[in-house]
Amino acid sequence: MSFISPSSSDPSKLTFNRSTDDLLKQQTKDDITAVNIALLPMLALGGIGVIWVGVNSTVAGAVGAVVLWAIASLAVGGVTGFLFGIPRSGIFLTRTSTKPASVAGGNAKSVAADISAMSSQSSDRSARPNTNLEEISDWLTKIIVGLGLVNLKAIGTRIHDIAANVAASLQQAPTAWDISVAMAMIVGFSIIGFLCGYLYTRLYLQGAMIRSDNNMAGQLRAEIDAAIQEAPPLPDVTPGMPSIPTESDKETARRLNQIASAADRPEVVLEQIRTLASEYESVRQQQNYGSARTKKMREIAGRMKLIGLMVQPFLSKLTASPSPGERLVAIMALQMRFDPTYIEWLANRLVEEPAFPAYQAASALLARLPLVGHAECERIKRAAQAAVAEHKRLNLASEKTRDDLFEKILGFGSPLTRT
């Protein structure tokens, strides 16, 4: 079981997704039409009433004054409705743990089910990723509600004071009738404005945000696809030499990581992980042993390197995954950016993985040795020594290119210290 749910790019689902999108768009149009039918007549009647009150006033320019007050009430209500109507973000993926399953005590199957469920939620979510506007909306709505509850008794007095000011626009000496009319206008237009702001935000703006964000996700997919399709395969294995990312690989990985971070679309990264993992598993299962099979796996691993920086937040899930392809993604990500947390996990690939991923894991460890101090160097060598001992104890098959790297790790001399 893979920890990532099937990609939305599955051809069998495209027709369904398109028909679902069309249905949702039609439902949104129907909802907006229903809201228009309910609110616009109320707004029209309110406007007629305001003009009638202004025309029958004894104060010159009363029509303009009361219209401005009505517009102000609508604006206040509309802004408040907008703040309350801004869609909240859906929950994507939990990326808090940075430890491998053996350290964190996680269960591979439960982790897989957890991430699969959250990945499905992210692809079917009804709100876009979090923005500053949403945070500001959340703060202001809480402030408005809190202050409203605290000053509940004083609200009536405040409205009465405002109504007295509006009534002064109608009559030089406003009566209780004038004040009551002004109060009805303020309350009525504020409520209509709130309903318009809230409902139109929920019905229209939320959809616009989702469409905009999906366009961003599409651009991100195109950028990643273009980069990984141009990625060169891993070079042929040189006996005793590790597989090391080139400077070009690192530059491309940094660029893709910057794009992915700016877009904040983890499900797009998950789609790439799943696609590459599935390709690797398909080659591994369907092709016979030989140079053609190894060459194809090197091509896929070469593309995995380029998403190595993007998948760093998911390493704890990838390393615990029961999917061989997803574990290979984790290995290639650790080649791109080493994390000492996973030293023992990488060394254990000698025992738990076939020759190809084990060779890539040994490459990550061997390439790390000249770059670290004595403590980490000794830890890597101890982990490799334990893995080699376990490999011999289980009498597992040998493989020269992989075993040569582990021998180099065990025989590594004094490490170079960073300056």
N, C-alpha and C positions, 0 to 999 in steps of 0.2 A: 504493500500500500504506500503510495506516494503522499507526502504531506501537503501537496499542492493540488487543488481541485482542477478539473479539466479547463483548458484555456477557452475563452470565449471566441478564439479564432477558429475553433473546430468548424469545418464547413457544414457539418450536419446541423449546427445550431444557428447558422447565420440567418436562414430564412425565418426561423422562429423568432430570433431577436429582432429582425426588421419588422415582422408583423406585430410583435409586442410593442415596439417603439411607436408604430403607426397608431395602434390602439390607444396607447397612453396619450399621444398627442391629440387624438380626437376627443378623448375623455376630458383633457385639459381645456380644449376649446369649448366643449359643452358646459363645463363647470364655470368658465369665465362668462359665457353667455348667460347662464343662470344668475350669476352674481350681478351682471349688468342689468338684467331684468328686475332684480330686487332693489338695487341701490340707486340706479339712475332716476327712476321716477321719484324716489324720496328726495334726491338731490334737486331735481327740477321743481318739485313742490316747495321745498325749502327756499330755493332761489326766488320763486314767485312771491312767497310770503314775505321775504326780506324786502323785496322791491316795493311791495304793496305798503308795508309798514313805513318805508322811507318816503314814498310818495305822499302818504297821508300825514307826514310829520310837519310841524310848523317851523322847523329849523331849516334854513337854506343849506343845501348840500347834504342833507341827511341820507339820501340814497347812496351816494358814494361812501359815506361813513359806515353805514350798516353793512354794505357789501364788503368793505375792507375788514370789518369785524368778523363777518361770516367766513371770509377767506382765511383770516388768521386762525379761527376756530378749526376750520377744516385742516389747515396745515399742522396745527398742534396735534390734532387727533391722528392725522395721517402719518406724521413722523413717529408718534408713539406706536401706532399699529405696525409700522415698518420695523421698528426695533423688536417688537414682540413676534413678528412674523418671519424674521430672518431664519432660514433653516439651519438647524444644528448639524454638526458633522457626525457621520456614522463612525463607528469604531472599526479600525482596520486591524492591524496585527499587533500583538503584544511582543515588544522587542526589548524587554527589560533584562532578561538573563543573558549573560555573556559566557556562561560556563558550559562545557560539554555535558552531555547527559550523565556520564559517569561521575562528574563532580556535583552537578546540580541534583542528582537523584531522580531525573526525569525518566518516564517510561516511554519508549519509542512509539508504541502504538497510541497511547493517550496523547502524546505530543502531536502525532500525525493527525489524529481526529480533531484535535483542538485547532490546529492551523488550517486544516481543510475547511472546517466550519467557518472560521473567520475569513478565509479567502473567498468563500462563496458569498458571505455577507458583503464583502467589499465590492464584489462584482455586481451585486444586486442592490446596492445601497441607494437610498433616496435622497442623499445629501452629499455635497462636495466636501473635499478635505477642509480642515480648519483654516480660517483666515483671521486676520486681526479684526475685521469688521464683525465677525461673529463674537469674538471675545468682548469687544466694546459693547455690542448689543447685549450680551449676557450681563455685563457689569451694570449697564444703565437700567435694564429692566429690573434687576434686583434692587437697585437704588430707588427706582420709581415705586415699586411695590412696597419696599420697606418704609420709605418716607410717607407713602399714602396711608399705610396702616398706623404709623406713629401719630400722624396729624389728621386722623380720620374726622375728629370732631371739628377741626378748624377748616376743613375743605368747604363745607357749606358757607361759612362766613366769607371765605376767599372768593367763591363763585358769586356771592351776593355783592361783594365790593366791585368785582369786574362788571357785573350786570348793571350796577349803578353808573359806572363810567360809560357803558354802551348806551344806557337810557339817556344820558346827558347829550348824546348825539342826536336824539330824537326830539327831546323837549328841553326848553330852558329850565323848566321846573318840573322834572320828571315825577310822575305819580307812581303809586305802587303797581298800577297796570303796566306802565312803561317798563318798570324794572322787571316785572314778571315776563313780559314779552322778550326783553333782552336776555333774561336768564334762559328762557326756552330756546332762543336762537343759539346761545353759546353751547348749551348742553347738547342740543340736537345736532348741530354741525360738527361738534367734537366727536360725537358718537359715530356719525356718518363717516367722518374722516378716519376714525380709528378702524372701522370696518373696511373701508376702501384700502387703507394702507396695509392692514393685516391680510385680507383675503387676496388682493392682487399680488402682494409679496409672496404669499404661499403658493398661489396658483401659477403665476407667471415667472417671478424672479427666481424661484427655486429651480424651475425647469431650465431657465436661461443659464444659471450657474452650472447645472449639470452638463448642459450641452457645451458650454465653454470649457469645462474641465475635461470632458471627453475628447474635445478637439485637441487639448493639450496632451492628453494621454496618447492620442493618435500620432501626434508629432514626436512624442518620446519613443513610441514603438518604432516609428520610421527611422529615427536617428540610430537607435540600438540595432535594428535589423540591418541597416546599411553598413554599420561598423563591423558587426560580427560576420556578415557575409564576406567582407573583404579581408577578414583576419587570416593571416598565413597559418598553416598547420604547424604544430610543434616540429622542431627539427628532428632528423633521424637521430636515434640514440647513439651516442659515442660512448664506448665502454669506459666505465668508471667516471663519467661526467654527468652532473645533474642537469635536469631541465630547468632553465632559468628564464624568466620573462625578459624580453628585450626592452630597451628604452622606448621603442615605438609602441610596444604593448602597454607599457606603463602610462605613456602619454594618452593613448586612446582610452584606457581604463579611467584615468583621471577626468577626461572630458565627459565621458558617459556618466560618471558618478556625479559630476557637477550638474549635468542636465537632469538626472533622476532626482537629485536632492531638491533642485528648484521646482520641479513638477510635483514632488511629494505624492507620487503614485506608486505605492509599494506593490500593488497588484500587477503592474506592468513588469516589474522586476521578477515577480513570481512566475509570470507567464514565460519569461525568458528562461528561468531556471527549469521549469517543467519541460519546455520544448527541447532544450539541450540535454536534459537528463533522459528524456524519452528517446531521443536520437541515439544516445550512447547505449542505452539498454537494448534498443532494437538491434543495433549492430552487434552487440555482444551476444545476443541470443540467436540471431538469425544467420550470421555469417560464420563460415568455418574458420578455424585457426589458420593464420598465415599472414604474409606481409600486407595483403590488401586490407585485411581486417584491422591490423595494427595501424596502418596508414589512415584509415577512416577514423579510428578512435583518436589518433593524434590531431586530426582536423577538428573534431568536436571539442577536444580538450583545449585546443588553441582558441576556440571561440569562447569557451568557458572562462579563460583567463581574463577576457576583456570585460566581463561583468563581475570580476573578482572584488572590486571595491564596492560595487552596488550591493552585493549580497552579504557584506560584513555584518549588518544588523541581524541577519538570520542564521549566523553560523551555528548557534546552539541548536537550532531546529534541524539544520542540514546535517550536522554531525550525528544527531540522534535518529535521523531518518532511516527507515528500513530499505529505502530505494538506493541501489548502487549508484545510479546516475546522480542523485542529489548529494551523496557522499563525495563523489568525484568533484562536483561543483565546489564543495567545501575545501577539498584538497587544493584545487587550482586557485581558490580565493586566498588560501594561506600561502601559496607561492607568491601571490601578488602583494599581500600584506601579512606578514607573519604575526601570529599572536601566541605568545608563550603559554597561554592557557591550554593550548591544544597540543603541546609537545608529546605527551603520553598517547594521546589519541592518534596522532600521526604515526608514531612508532608502532602502534598496534595494528596499523594497516598491513604490516608484514604478515601477520597471522590471520587477519580477518578479511583481507581483500585478495583478488587475483593479482597477477604480476604487474599489469599496467598501472592501476591506481596505487599499488604499493610502491612502484618505482617513482611515481610523481610525489608521493608522500615523503619518500626518502630524499628526493631532490630538494624539497622544501627544507628539510632538516639540515642537509649537508650545506646548502647555500647559506643557511643562517649561521653556521659555526664560525666563520671568519669575522663575523660582525658583532659578536657578543663577548661579554666578560667571562671570567672563569666559572662563576656559579651557574650561569645558564648553559654554558658549554658542557659542564659536567652533568647537568641534568639531562641534556639531550643524549649524551653518550650513555648514561645509565638507562634511560628509556629504551634506546636502541639495543643495548645489551640484553635487557629483559625480554624484548621482543624476539631477538635472535635466539635466545635460550628457549623461549616458548616454542618457536618455530622448529627447533631441533627436537625438542621433547615430543612434539606432535608428529614428528617425522613427515613434515609437509614437503612438497616438491620444491626443488631448487630452481632458480632462474638467474642466469649469470649477471645480466645487466642490473637487475634489482639488487642481488646479493652483493655485487661489487660496491654499490653505494653504501650499503650498511657496513661493509668492511671498512670503507673509507671513514665513515662516521666514528666507528670504534677506534680506528687508528689515528684519529686527528690529533695533532700536536697542540702546543700552546696556542690559545686563541689570540687574535689581534684585538687589542683594546681600542675602543673608539676614542678619538681625541676631540 
